[in-house]
Amino acid sequence: IGLAVGCASIESNAYKTFGTISVAVDTAMLSWGEWVRTNEAAGTPVSVEAEAQVRKVYHEYQMKMFTAELVVDTYVKLKGAGGGEPGQITDAVEAARVASIEIVKLICKLRGGCN
């Protein structure tokens, strides 16, 4: 997952990247929820610590994603007035991308690995 390059504007590429990141994290979280429910039904509930870890890392992802979206929205507004720094978009999107990878990796680890 990365910021696409090409003819499209940096903000357009950022929004597309946000969509990709969101799908990956949403899929991981749905998988986590299903795994938790399956384990509870089998009488082997997931530990409170594991649930707390996922919640913490997911919250960190949400904050990075919110910040990245805010940076892009601000860039778009400032761009019209002759301002805005494209490098800030790249940095913010990268932070959201890294946070999304962290939540996916954590869920894979807690579930015993991913194929």
Secondary structure, 3 states (H helix, E strand, C coil): CCCCCCCCCHHHHHHHHHHHHHHHHHHHHHHHHHHHHHHHHCCCCCCHHHHHHHHHHHHHHHHHHHHHHHHHHHHHHHHCCCCCCHHHHHHHHHHHHHHHHHHHHHHHHHCCCCC
